[in-house]
C-alpha cells in the first residue's frame, strides 16, 4: 500500500497530474480540493457568507456529502446529487479557499479523507495533505509554479469550458487565494519538511507527470527503516535466538497497535526483528538526546515521549500514525521490569487512550525469557496474540474509568499469552528464526 501526497497552490496542475499518475500506477485518486469546493458551492447556493466561520460551521449539519469511487473515478454527491463541474468555477474556487480556512470544516472532512487512505493505495492533492491529512505518506511532493504561469493555465482551462473570464481577473484571484492559503492560521498551504519541491513553470503536462513518477519511483524504493530491517533483522533473529509465534495474526497493512510486556531496552529491537512491516515505537525522550542513538531512532521514525507528564504532542503523533494506516508499538507497563513477573506490575492507560482516539485494533504481545530476564545465549520467544477488536474495549465516551477498564483487558490479554512452558525456558536449546 502506498499513500502519495501532492500539495501546492492553485493552478499548479495538481489535480490533472494526480489523476494521470493514479491511472499510471493503478491506484485511487482523491481530489480533496473538490470536497472543499463542494462545501463552498453549498454555501454559495444558500447565500451564506463563506468568510463567516460561525454561519458556515452551523450549516455543516444541514447537508450530506458522500464520496464514491467507480472504476477509480471520484464522484461527489451533495444531498445525493452529483456536483459535476459546478464546483470548478472561479466563484467556487474562492469559496473553497474561504471555507477551508475554517477549523470546523477541516475537522468535518478530516476523517473522510483519512479513512479512504487507511484501506487503499491513494494519491491525494490539496493544500495540507503532507502536513496534516497524511503526515506519514510514503511520498510527498510540493508542486508549484509562478503565479503568471498558473494564472495562464487556469485561464485557458476556464475559456475552454466556455466561461467568460479575463486573464487579469483570474490572475488577481489567483494571487489573492495564494495569500489566503499560505497565511491562514489553520493548515496553511506550506511545503512539508520531507516533501520534494517540484516547480513546473517550464514543464508541460506530460513533463510534469514524468517528473512526479520519477520522484515516486525514487522515494518508494524502500524506507530507511525497511532497508535497515532487510539487512539487520535476520542477523538479530539468529544471534538473539528469537522464535516468534502467532505471526499469522499480524495484518500485512493497515492500522494496528502492538502492546507488549517490557523486560529490557532491547525489546523494541526484538519485536521489530520478528515482524516484516514497519513499526513506529514510542520511546522516552531521554533516548533521543544520546549521540548516534538519538539520530538513529529518529531516522527509524520513533516517537519521543515525556513520561513525566501528559505528553499531548506524542499522543497526537501516535494517533496520526494509526489514522494514516501505520503500525504502532507501545509498552503499557511504561518502564522496564527485568526479573519481575509482569502480573505484579501496574500498566498505564496510554495504549487505551491512543486506541480510543484512533479506533484501531490491538495485537497483544508477550516476550518470554527465563525468569523474565535476558541471558546472553538464552532463547527469546515472542508470542503475538489474536487481535483485540476495538469494539470489545468498551471505549464509548473515553475518560479515566473506561481507559482503566480497557487497559485491564489489554494487559490481561498480554498476560494470557504466557504459558506453563515459560518456566522451562533455559539457556540451552531452542530454535532461532
Helices and strands as residue ranges (DSSP letters): E 3-7, H 14-25, E 28-31, H 32-45, H 53-59, G 60-62, E 65-70, E 73-78, E 81-82, G 84-88, H 90-99, H 103-118, E 122-126, I 129-133, E 139-144, H 147-160, H 167-183, E 196-199, H 205-219, H 224-239, E 242-245, G 247-249, E 256-260, H 267-274, E 280-284, G 285-289, H 293-299, E 303-305, H 312-323, E 327-330, G 342-344, H 350-358, E 362-368, G 370-372, E 380-388, G 390-393, H 400-416, G 420-424
